[in-house]
Amino acid sequence: MARDDLYIAVPSSFRCPISLDVMKSPVSLCTGVTYDRASIQRWLDSGNNTCPATMQVLESKDLVPNRNLQRLIQIWLDSVARRQLDADSVRNSAAVPSQNQVKLLVKHLDINCFSSLTKIICFARESEENREFLAKMDGFFSKVLDFMRNAESGIKIVEQVVKILDLMLTKISDKKPLLETNCLSTILLVLQRGNSDSQIEAVRLLESIAVDGESKLKIGQKEGLVAELVKSLRKENPRLIEASLSFFIAITMPKRIKTVVIQYRIIPELKYLLSQPNTTTSITEKALELLEELSTCKEGRVEIWHDSVLLGRIGETVLKVSSNATEHAVAILWSGCYLFRDRKAQEAVASSNGMTKLLLLMQSNCSPAVRQMSGDLVKVLGVNYKLCLSNYDTKTTHIMPC
């Protein structure tokens, strides 16, 4: 099927009322109408003081980012890209190179072989058997890694190489060469300048090579790498955010890495994610799991437990998101209020609706560990459980099993 045959209808709400193009940075006026930032800014800079769609006079010219719509647009764009890729795969299925052709492609790879790398990707994507063939080919990974080591490799070439490595993750037996300074610099380049799919593949690649304490320290100490990954938590791509959180969970076991990550202000970014109304369940679970891990070091404990707003966000997830989210949230609160008896943490939980949730949690069908931690929290916060329970109408309260 030719690309021209792939007709994709654009949802009308994704188009800017001024340019009629898909919005890149949707912002809303005080009238409630959303425009692309560049278009509405030009309108306002031209001296207009009305809403273009309604012609109402604007009481305020403030532009409020419509993050919910931006997330929906990004999800739709990713879906369109996948559909186009599938269409291309169908169109080019007859052009998948043979094993002999792939041998020649690999043999003659050089810095200008973008088309050859594209064909190798097509071959690897075709089947598990093809990936196994590539993995067993003498010199294949060495050739691919040469592109990672070469500072002159352009971003497009590097993106292709990262895609190949991502496809071959389970086939790479020795991942130590990827920890070389030049290779890590190349991965950082993809995180900074690559497209969203390449960035996700680069994060997955990093997670796959963080297999022990030594590799985790080397990644964590690579200048600019952790900072760039922390920045990715603010990007409007849920898949990238989730991949980055998984990476941080995998890498933060060593205390030195926890300290580095905290220094790059990851905790405020996790607080931001928990504050967003449209954050997915999976992202919420991973953000809480990472906060639980960070709370095991002194620097993390101090920053988490002395932020009453963050503790409130953590408490809000109890019995609201999922059983996993509840377990991570309770573990964080238990560590601060019961295990370390931090006064500020106790005050923050006591002054919020956390106590009510803890009482409900003790009656729910949660795990024994969560029930025990909830009971410990109730005791240390000085609440008479039986008295509170007798005054609380549990029959009219919906309790989410955890």
N, C-alpha and C positions, 0 to 999 in steps of 0.2 A: 504494500500500500504506500503510495507516494505521500510525502509530507503534506502536499496541498490537499489531500483527501481527508486529513485529520482536522476536522472542524471542531473547535472548542468554544462553547458559548461562555462569555464572561458574565458573571452575576452583576446585575445593574448596580447593586450597592457597593461593588468594588471599584466602580468607575468614578472619577472625579466629575462633578457636575459642570465644571468649567472646561477642562481639557478633554473629557470623555475617555481618557486613558486609565488603565489600572493604577490605582494610587500607590505610590512608593512610601509616602509618609503621611498617612491620614490624620488630619487634625479637625477638631470641631469648633465651630463658632458658638457664641452664646445663644444663637437661635436653634441649636441642636443639629444643624446641617453639617455634614462632614465633607471636606475637600482635601485635595492633595496640597501639602504645605507650600510647594513652589508656586502653584497656581493661585491660591488664595492670597499668598504674600504679595504677588505681583498686582493683584486686584487692589489690595489695601494700599500698597506703595504708590499706586496711581492716583490716590486721593479719594477713593470711594469709601463711604462710611455705611454701606448697606450690605445685606446678605445677598449675593448674586441669585440664589435660588428663590428666595421669598421676597426680596427687595425691602425687608424690614430694616429700619435704622438700627445700627448696632449700638447697644449700651456699653459694650466693651469689645475691644479688638484683640483680646487675648485668644491665643490659639492653644487648645487643649488636645494633647496627643490622644487619639482613639486607639489605645493599645489592644483592645479586644478585637476591633476590626482588623488591625494590622496583623495580629496572630492568625486570624481567619484567612486573610489574603495570602500570608506566607504558606499556610497549609495547602491552600488551593494551588499556589504556584508550584509547590513541591509535587502535588498530584499531577499537574499538567506536565511537568518535566518527566515524571515517571511514565506517563502515557505516551509522550513523544519518544522516550527511550524504547519503550516496548514496541512502538510502531516502527522505529528504525531497526530494531532487532528482527522483526518479522520481515521487513524489506530486505535486510542484508543477510538473512539466515543462510541463503545459498552461498554467501561470500565468506563464511567462516573458514579460515585457513585450515589446511590439513596439517597433520603432525610434521610432515616433511617441510612444508612451507614455513611452519613456526620455527623449525630448526634453523632455516636460512635467515629468517627475520632476526632471531636472537644472535646469530653469528655475525650479522652485519649491522647491528645496532650502533648508532653513533649519536652525537649531540643533536642532529637535525632529523632524527627518525620519529617524528610525532606520529605519522601515519602507521609506522610499524608498531609502535606502542599501542595504538588504537586497535590494531588487528589482534595483538596479543591479548588485550583486554577482552575483546570479543570471543577469542578462543577460550580464555580462562572462565568467562562467565557462562559458557555453553554447558559445561558439565563438571562433575566431580572428577571424572576420569581425566579430563583435560588438565585440570589443576594438578592432579597427581603426576601427569606426564611432565608438566613444567617443573614441578618440584624435583623430579629425578634427573632432569636434564643437566649435564655437566656445564658449569659456568653460568647458569641462568641467573641465580641470585647475585652472583658477583657482578654480572653485567648491569643488572638493575641497580645495585647499590652504587655503582660507579656514577650514575646520574645523581644520586643523593649526595655523593661526596664532592661532585663538581660544582664549584661556585658559579660557573657560567651557565648552568642549566636554567633555562627560563621557567617562569611560573607554570606555563601550560605543560611543559615537559614534566616538571616535578609533580603536577597534579595527576598526570597519567601514571607516573611511577607509584605514587601513593595509592592510587586506585588498584594497581596490580598487587601491591603488598597487602592491601586490605582484603582483597579476594583470596590471597594465599596465606592468611594469618595462621591457620591451623597446620600449614605445610612447612612453615619455617622452623627448623629444628634449632638453629643457632641464631639467636636474635641479638647477640652482643655487638656485632658490627653496627647495628642501628643506634647504639649508644655513643658512637663516635661523635665528636664535637661537630663535624661537618654535617652529619646526618641529622642531628638534633637541630642544627641551624636551618636546615632545609625544611624540617617539619614546622619550625617556627614561622618560616616564610609562608608556608601554606596557610597556617592559622591567621596570619596577618593579611594576606592578599588573595587567598584562594576563594573559590565559590563555596556556598554553604555545604554542598555535598562533600567537597574535598576537605573542608574543615572537620566535618564529622568523621570522615575516614582517617584523617590525621590524628584525631583524639583517640579513636579506637586503636590505632597503631601504637600510640604512646602507652595506652593501658596494657596492651598485649606484651610490651617489652619491659614493663615494670614488674618483674617476676620475683625479685628478691630485694633485700635491704640496700645492697650496693647500687642496683639499677635505679631504685626509687630515689636514692640520694643524688645520683648523677642527673636524673631528669629534674628533680626539684632545685638543683643548684645551677642549672643551665640559665644563664642570664636572659631575662625577658619571657621565658616560657610560661612560668606560673602566672605572671602578670597578665599575659595574653589569654590564658585559660580562664582566669577570674573574670576578665572583661567579657568573655563569651557568655557568661551567665546573664548579662543584660541584653543580649541580642534577641531579636524577635523570632527565634526559631526553636520551638520546643524540642526537636530532635537533637539539636546541637547542645542545648542546655542539659538535656538528660544524659547525653554522652559525656559532657564535661563533668557532671556530678558523679557519674560512675567512675570516671578517671580519678577524681579526687578521693573518693571512698577507697579505691584500690591503692592509692599511693601514700595516704596519710598515716599508715601504721607507725613508721618511725617518728619519734618525738621531734627530731630535727626538722622533718618535713612539715609536721604540724605547725611548728613555730614559723617556718618560712611562709606557709600558706596563710597563716593568721596575719603576718606582717603585711601581706598584700591585700588586706582588708576583705577577706572572703566572707567573714561573718556578717557584715552589713549587706552583702549581696544575697546571702541566704535569708536574711531578714526581709529583704525586698521581695524575694520569691514567695515567701510565706504570706506577705501582705497583699499579693495580687489576687483578685477574686477569680481569675480565670486560670490560675495555675493548675496543671493536671495533677491527678492523684499520684502518678508515678514520680513526677518532679517533687511533689510535697514529701513523699516517702523518702526519696533520696536526700533531699535537703535536711530532713530531720535526722536521718541516719548519719550524715556527715557532721551535723552539729553534735550528735551524741559522741562521735569519735573525737571531735575537737575538744569536747568538754573533759576529756581524760588527761589533758595537760593543763598546767597552771594558767598559762596565758589565755587559753580558750575558756577555762572556767571563769576567770575574772571578767572577761568581756561579755560572755553570755549571761552570767548570773547578775551582773550589775546593770543590765539593760532591761528595764521593766517592760518596755514595749515589746521587745523580742520575746521575753518570757510569756507575755500575754498572747502573742501570736502562737507560740508553742502550745500553750494551754488550750487555745481555741481549737486545735486540731484533734484533741482528745474526744473520742466517740463521734467524730464528725466526718473524717476522711476515709479511714480504713483501719483494719486491725493492726497492720504493720505500722502505720503512722502513729496510732495510739501507743503502741509498745515503745517506739523510739521516743516519743514525747514524754511519756511517763518516766522512762529511764533517765532522761535529761533532768527532769524536775526532781526525781528521787536522788540523783547524784548531788545536786546542789543543796536541796533542803534537808535531806536526811543523812546522806553519807558524810558530807563535808559541813553540814549545819551552817550554811552561809546565811547570815541574817538578812541581807538585802534580797536574796532569792526567796526566802521564806515570806518576807513582807510582800513581795510582788505577787506571789501565788495566793497568799491569804487575802489580799485586797482585790483580787479578781474573782471570776466565777469558778476558779479552779477547784475550790473545795467541794462545790456541788457536784461537779463532774467526777471527782474522786469517789464521792459517796455512791454515785450511780455506777461507777465502774466496778466497785466492789460487789455490786449486786448482779452485774452482767455476766455473761458466759465467756469471760476473758480467760487468758492463760493463768495458771497458778502464779507464775513469776510476776505478771502485771498486777494481779490481785494482792500479792504480798507487798509489792512496792507501793501500791495505793494505800494499803493499810498503814505502812510505815509513815507515809506522808501525812495521813490523817492524824496519827499519834503525835508526830513531831510538831505539827501545827497547832496542837492543843485543842482539838475538837472532840467533844464527847459524841462518838459515832452513834450510839444508841438513841441519844436524845434527838440528834438531828434527823435520824432515820424515822423516828416516830412522828416528827412534824412535817415530813415530806411525803407528798402523795405520789407514790411510785406508780400507782395504777394508771395515772393519766400521763405518765412520762414515757416517751419513746426511747428505748435504749438500744443502741446499735451494738450487735454482738461483736466482740473483738477476739 
